[in-house]
């Protein structure tokens, strides 16, 4: 499998939006919580209040991990500023379209910041036509893909 094919598979599995588990850490304290995500430009976007604990953790340590179903992403979180200040307001439009309940309940224009997660390493669990489990490892930095069947040695 080629790198671009693997990346396209990942974002096809994720679709337009998902509720993903986000793990962040500061020092020895690791926490995980769900965040409402949208996807574009081969990146993951979500919003959060700039005063929340997870935001402080990400500002101190931008290395995060995210998971939905069989897709596990390790990446770098970047603060893109207030949601309402994003050029073109792509996130806001997608968030409103795909995650209306969250958009309607949790929109605070004066304190909500946009977080962009740039994937670095992805692991996708899947099955082939014969229901044999395998993992697809995508290394974004090396632009390398490896497919490994679960019952076979690496």
N, C-alpha and C positions, 0 to 999 in steps of 0.2 A: 504494500500500500504506500502511495506517495504522500508526502507531508500535506499538501493542499487537500487531498482526498480525505485524510484523517481529520483535518481541521473542519472541513465541510461536514463530515459525519458528526463531529462533536456538536456543532451549532445546529445541525438538523435535528439531532436528538433533543437539544434544549428548546428548539422552537423559538417563538417570539418572546416568551416570558416564562419564568418559573419561580416558585418559592424555593430558595436554596438555603442550606445550612451554611453559615459563615463562622469559621473559627479564627479567632485573633488572639494575640498574646502580648502581654507586657511583663517582662521579667519572667517569673515562674508561674504567673497566673494566666491560664488559658481559659477562654470561654467560647461557647458556641451558641448561636441563636439563628432563627430564620430571618431572611431578608427577601423582599420582593424585587426580583431582577428582570431587566430587559437586556436584549443582546443586539449589538450592531457593531460594525467595523471589527469583527472578530475579538470583541472585548465584552466584559460583563459590567453592567451598570446597576447601581441601586442608590437610593437616597437614605440619609440618616440625619438626625439632629446633630448639629455640631457640638452639643453639650453632652451627648450620650457617652457611656463608658466605652462602647465598642469604637467610637470615633477617636477617643483619646488613645486607646490601644493602637489603632491603625496609624495614627500620627506619630506615635512613639516607635512602632515597629510595623512597617508596611507589608511585611510578609504575612499572607493570609492563605487559608485553604477554604474551599467551598465544595459542596456536594449536593447533587440531586440524583436520586435513583442510582444508576451505575456510573455516573459521570463525576469524577473527583478532580478538582482543579487546584493547583498550587499557583499562586500568583502574587503580584505586587499591587497594592491598593494605592491609588493616587487621588488626592482631594482636588476636584475640579472646580471648587467654589460653589456658590449658591446655585441651586437647581434653576432658579428663574433667570440666572445670568448666562446659562449655556448658550453659545451661538447657535441659532436655529431652533433651540429648545426641543431637540429631538427626543431627549429622555422624557421630558414632560408629556409630549404628545403620545409616545409609546406607552408610558405608564398610565396615562388616562385611558387609552384605548384597551390595553390588555389587563390592567389591574385596577379597574374602576373602584372597587370597594376600598382598597388601600389608598388610592389617590384621594377619594372623597373623605376618608376618615383621618388621614395623616398628612395633609398638606399644610405646612406652615412656612410660608414664603420667606419669612425673615430669619429662619434658623436652619432650614433644610439644605444640606450640602449634597452634591453629587459625587459619588465614589466610582471611579473607574478601576476595574481590576484587569490587569494585563496578564493573561495566562503565561506561565513559564513551563509548567509540566502538567500533563493531564493523563489520567488513567481512566479508561473506559472498560467496564465489564460488559460482555455481550455473549451471545450464543450463535453458533452457526446453524445451518439447516438441519443438522443431525443432533442438535441440542447439546453440543459440546461447548463448554465454557471456555472463553478466552479473554485476554486483556489486550487492549491497544494502548501503548504508551506513546505519548506525543511530547517530544522535547522541542519547545518553541525556540529556545536559544540556539540549538544545534540544527533546527529544522530536520529532525530525525524522527522516524516512526518505527516502532517494533511491535509486532503482533506475537503474543505468546499464549499457547494453549495451556489451560489450567493444569491439566494432567501431564504435561511435558515439562521437562527441566529447562531452565533458561540457558 
